[in-house]
Amino acid sequence: MKKTFSLLLALSMVLGFTLTGCSGGGSGRVVNVCGWGENIDPDLIDQFEEETGITVNYSEAESNESMYSLIKQGGTDYDVIVPSDYMIAQMIAEDMLAELNFDNIPNYSLIDDQYKNLTYDPENKYSVPYTWGTLGIIYNSAKIDEEIDSWSVLFDPQYAGQVGMIGNPRDAIGVALMYLGYSINTTNEAEIQEAYELLSEAKANGVYQGFFMDQLYDKMEGGETAICVYYAGDFLSMYANNNDLRYVVPKEGSNWFVDAMCVLKDAEHKEEAEEWINFICKTESSLANMDFIWYASPNAEALEQYPAYYAENYGEELAPELYEVMAAPADVLANCEAYLALPSDIQTLYSDLWIQLGIEG
């Protein structure tokens, strides 16, 4: 079901159309939403349309960087976008986002305080948290004999041809920085260059099958790739189709992130956008969405209720180790670091190094 929806979205974008919900109320009111692949329960779109009469046009972006580029180039009609923390900070700095009217978003009160007033939006003027999670290593225990606990496997020639590196520069260079013991937010060009050299050498040694994003679903589920870097919620989706897969936050630490809903400053449908955000924040919506996308909700009630919700819907308990992948415990998060927006010269350096690596996009 999830994969089918994602493919429909991809096809709709290739053909130049936007996928909409099936039950719009014909009011003429619309909201244009851009999120990640496999990152919304499509039933929620139908429910929102039925309740409000607002038609939802839902599009996908593959990464923060691709979403940002699409918006900067113009030609998009997005109202609501769902970028990650560091990209939100950059968009705020560039005056791309609208201040929200929280009178229209009363369900914001359901968001746990620990996901408010974070560094990317310290006064909580521009964003409402949507999901959170960690970056880690996914590996196939049927193909890899050892229990993996370190980023080192991503640079080890013994795994040549078995590794899928994540296909965006912030995460890929960040992984190398973490393995080297540096901050993922370093602005030290020598440290960033060292991280690049580590990636470049592993690529030259044939360690990587390639640099991938959502293509990793099929590659990991089908056993074509034995090790990859990707996100916790996506691991759980893959695990549902291949129980040999394992997930680990490496001992060197990792990135923990918050994706949040924002409204673009030039949005044509701001009122409808805030209605959508309020609907998504509901506990019932958050539970359904967690169950579909496998990412932790910042809604405190939903996060607490989810194991019972799972047991009621599936007639079995949710394995504690899987719930801890979804909602990483405090000791794991304490060893993780959130991305910060980087200065423009460092962003340019990342882009230049990515081009030197020969990665498309």
C-alpha positions in Angstrom: 0.0 0.0 0.0 2.7 2.5 1.0 4.9 1.6 -2.0 1.9 1.9 -4.4 1.0 5.4 -3.1 4.6 6.5 -3.5 4.8 5.2 -7.1 1.5 7.0 -7.9 3.0 10.2 -6.6 6.2 9.7 -8.6 4.2 9.0 -11.8 2.0 12.0 -11.3 5.0 14.3 -11.1 6.6 12.7 -14.1 3.4 13.3 -16.1 3.2 16.9 -14.9 0.1 16.4 -12.7 -0.4 16.6 -9.0 -2.0 13.7 -7.1 -5.1 14.8 -5.2 -7.4 13.1 -2.7 -10.4 11.4 -4.1 -13.2 13.0 -2.2 -12.8 16.8 -2.4 -15.9 18.6 -1.4 -16.1 20.8 -4.5 -15.9 24.0 -2.5 -13.2 25.4 -4.7 -10.9 25.7 -1.7 -7.5 23.9 -2.1 -4.2 23.4 -0.3 -1.0 22.5 -2.0 1.3 20.3 0.1 4.8 19.2 -0.6 6.3 16.4 1.6 8.7 13.4 1.4 8.1 10.1 -0.3 6.0 7.6 1.7 5.5 10.2 4.4 1.7 10.6 4.6 -1.2 8.2 5.2 -3.3 8.8 2.0 -6.4 8.1 4.0 -5.8 11.3 6.0 -6.0 13.3 2.7 -9.5 11.8 2.1 -10.6 12.4 5.7 -9.4 16.0 5.6 -11.2 16.7 2.3 -14.4 15.1 3.6 -14.3 17.1 6.8 -13.4 20.5 5.3 -14.3 20.4 1.6 -10.8 21.5 0.9 -9.0 19.7 -2.0 -5.5 18.5 -1.2 -2.9 18.6 -4.0 0.0 16.5 -2.6 3.5 16.5 -4.2 6.8 14.9 -3.2 10.4 16.1 -3.0 13.3 13.7 -2.6 15.4 15.8 -0.3 15.6 19.1 1.6 18.0 20.4 -1.1 15.8 19.5 -4.0 12.7 21.0 -2.3 14.7 24.2 -1.6 15.9 24.4 -5.2 12.4 23.9 -6.6 11.0 26.7 -4.5 13.9 29.1 -5.2 13.6 28.5 -9.0 9.9 29.5 -8.8 7.1 27.8 -10.6 5.8 25.9 -7.6 2.5 26.6 -6.0 3.2 25.0 -2.7 1.4 26.3 0.4 2.6 23.8 3.0 6.0 22.3 2.9 7.6 19.8 5.4 11.4 20.4 5.4 13.9 19.3 8.1 15.2 21.5 10.9 18.3 22.9 9.4 16.5 23.8 6.1 13.8 25.5 8.1 16.4 27.7 9.7 17.9 28.6 6.3 14.4 29.4 4.9 13.6 31.6 7.9 16.9 33.5 7.4 16.1 34.0 3.7 12.5 35.3 4.5 10.9 32.4 2.7 8.3 31.4 5.3 5.2 33.0 6.7 4.6 33.5 10.4 1.8 31.2 11.5 -1.5 32.2 13.1 -1.6 29.7 15.9 -5.2 30.7 16.7 -6.0 28.6 13.6 -3.9 25.7 14.9 -5.3 24.9 18.4 -4.0 21.3 18.2 -0.5 22.7 18.5 -1.1 22.4 22.2 -0.8 18.6 21.7 2.8 18.9 20.6 5.3 17.9 23.3 7.3 20.8 24.7 10.6 19.1 23.9 9.9 19.6 20.2 9.2 23.3 20.6 11.6 26.3 20.7 14.4 24.3 19.1 17.4 26.0 17.5 15.9 26.1 14.0 12.8 28.1 15.0 13.5 29.3 18.6 10.4 31.4 19.0 8.1 28.9 17.2 6.8 31.4 14.8 7.2 29.5 11.5 6.8 25.8 12.0 4.8 23.0 13.6 6.7 19.7 14.2 5.5 16.8 12.0 7.8 13.9 12.7 11.1 13.1 14.3 13.7 10.4 14.1 17.3 9.3 13.7 19.7 8.5 10.9 21.4 5.1 11.1 22.7 2.1 9.4 20.4 -0.6 8.0 21.9 -3.9 7.3 20.8 -7.4 6.2 21.7 -9.9 8.9 21.3 -12.8 6.3 24.2 -11.3 4.3 26.4 -9.7 7.0 27.6 -12.1 9.7 28.7 -9.5 12.3 26.6 -7.2 14.4 27.3 -3.7 13.1 27.8 -0.9 15.6 30.0 1.6 13.7 30.0 3.9 10.7 33.3 2.2 9.8 31.5 -0.4 7.7 30.6 2.3 5.2 34.3 2.9 4.3 35.6 -0.7 4.6 36.8 -2.4 1.4 35.7 -5.8 2.7 32.1 -4.7 1.9 32.9 -3.6 -1.6 29.9 -3.6 -3.8 27.5 -4.2 -1.0 26.9 -0.7 0.4 24.3 2.0 -0.6 25.4 5.4 0.6 22.7 8.0 1.2 22.2 10.3 -1.8 22.3 13.8 -0.3 25.4 15.7 0.7 24.4 16.8 4.2 23.9 13.3 5.4 26.7 11.6 3.4 29.3 14.1 4.4 27.8 14.1 7.9 28.3 10.4 8.2 32.0 10.7 7.4 32.3 13.6 9.8 30.8 11.6 12.6 33.0 8.6 11.9 36.0 10.9 12.1 34.9 12.3 15.4 33.9 15.8 14.1 30.7 17.7 14.6 28.2 17.4 11.8 27.9 21.2 12.0 31.6 21.9 11.7 32.6 24.9 9.6 36.3 23.8 9.6 37.0 23.3 5.9 39.9 21.0 6.6 37.6 18.6 8.6 35.0 18.7 5.8 37.7 18.1 3.2 38.9 15.1 5.3 35.3 13.7 5.3 35.1 14.2 1.6 38.4 12.3 1.0 37.0 9.4 3.1 33.9 9.2 0.9 35.9 9.6 -2.3 38.3 6.8 -1.4 35.5 4.4 -0.5 33.8 5.3 -3.8 37.0 4.7 -5.7 37.5 1.4 -3.9 34.1 0.2 -5.1 32.6 0.1 -1.7 29.4 1.8 -2.9 26.9 0.5 -5.3 25.8 4.1 -5.6 24.4 7.1 -3.7 20.6 6.5 -3.3 17.5 7.9 -1.7 14.2 6.2 -1.9 15.6 3.6 -4.3 17.0 2.0 -1.2 13.6 0.5 -0.3 13.6 -2.0 -3.2 17.4 -2.6 -2.9 17.3 -3.4 0.8 14.0 -5.3 0.8 15.1 -7.4 -2.2 18.6 -8.2 -0.9 20.4 -6.4 -3.7 22.1 -4.1 -1.1 23.4 -5.4 2.2 24.2 -2.2 4.0 22.9 1.3 3.7 22.5 4.6 5.4 18.9 5.8 5.9 16.3 6.9 8.4 14.7 5.0 11.2 11.1 5.2 10.0 12.1 4.0 6.5 13.8 1.0 8.1 10.6 0.0 9.8 8.8 0.1 6.4 11.6 -2.0 4.9 11.5 -4.4 7.8 7.8 -5.1 7.2 8.9 -6.7 3.9 12.2 -8.2 5.0 12.6 -9.3 8.6 16.3 -10.0 8.1 17.0 -6.2 8.2 18.4 -4.6 11.3 18.8 -0.9 12.3 21.5 0.6 14.5 22.5 4.1 15.6 26.3 3.8 15.5 28.4 4.1 18.6 30.1 7.3 17.3 26.7 9.0 17.4 24.4 10.2 14.7 21.9 12.8 13.6 18.5 13.2 15.2 16.1 15.4 13.3 12.7 17.0 13.3 10.7 17.6 10.2 8.1 20.3 10.5 5.2 21.8 8.6 5.7 25.4 7.4 3.8 27.8 5.1 5.6 29.6 2.4 5.5 33.4 2.6 3.8 33.7 -0.8 1.3 30.9 -0.2 -2.0 31.6 -1.9 -4.0 29.4 0.5 -2.7 30.3 4.0 -6.0 29.7 5.8 -6.4 26.3 4.2 -2.7 25.5 5.0 -3.3 26.2 8.7 -6.4 24.1 8.7 -4.3 21.2 7.2 -1.6 21.6 9.8 -4.2 21.7 12.6 -5.8 18.5 11.3 -2.5 16.7 11.0 -1.7 17.6 14.7 -4.8 15.8 16.0 -4.0 12.7 18.1 -6.2 10.5 15.8 -4.4 11.8 12.7 -1.0 11.4 14.4 -1.7 7.8 15.4 -2.9 6.9 11.9 0.1 8.6 10.4 2.6 6.9 12.7 1.1 3.6 11.8 1.5 4.2 8.1 4.8 6.0 7.8 6.5 4.5 10.9 8.0 7.9 12.0 7.6 9.1 15.6 5.0 11.8 16.1 5.8 14.9 18.3 2.2 14.6 19.6 2.7 13.4 23.2 -0.6 11.5 23.4 0.0 9.7 20.1 3.5 8.7 21.0 2.4 7.3 24.3 -0.7 5.6 22.9 0.9 4.0 19.8 1.9 0.6 21.2 -1.6 0.0 22.4 -3.0 1.3 19.1 -0.8 -1.1 17.3 -1.9 -4.0 19.5 -5.5 -3.2 19.0 -5.2 -3.0 15.2 -3.0 -5.9 14.6 -3.8 -8.3 17.5 -0.2 -8.5 18.6 2.2 -6.5 20.6 4.7 -4.2 18.9 8.2 -5.5 19.6 9.9 -3.1 22.1 13.0 -3.0 20.0 11.0 -1.8 17.0 9.3 0.9 19.0 12.7 2.1 20.2 13.8 2.4 16.5 10.7 4.5 15.9 10.9 6.6 19.1 14.6 6.5 20.1 15.1 6.6 23.8 16.8 9.4 25.7 20.2 7.7 25.9 20.3 7.3 22.2 19.3 10.8 21.5 21.9 12.1 24.0 24.6 10.7 21.7 23.1 12.4 18.6 23.4 15.9 17.2 20.8 18.0 15.3 21.9 19.7 12.0 22.2 23.4 12.1 22.0 25.7 9.1 25.4 26.2 7.7 27.0 29.5 6.5 26.6 30.1 2.8 30.3 29.5 2.1 30.2 26.1 3.7 27.0 25.2 1.8 28.9 26.1 -1.4 31.8 23.9 -0.3 29.4 21.0 0.3 27.9 21.5 -3.2 31.4 21.7 -4.8 32.5 18.5 -3.1 29.3 16.7 -4.0 30.0 17.6 -7.7 33.6 16.4 -7.3 32.3 13.1 -6.0 30.4 12.8 -9.3 26.9 12.5 -7.8 24.1 13.6 -10.0 21.6 16.1 -8.6 
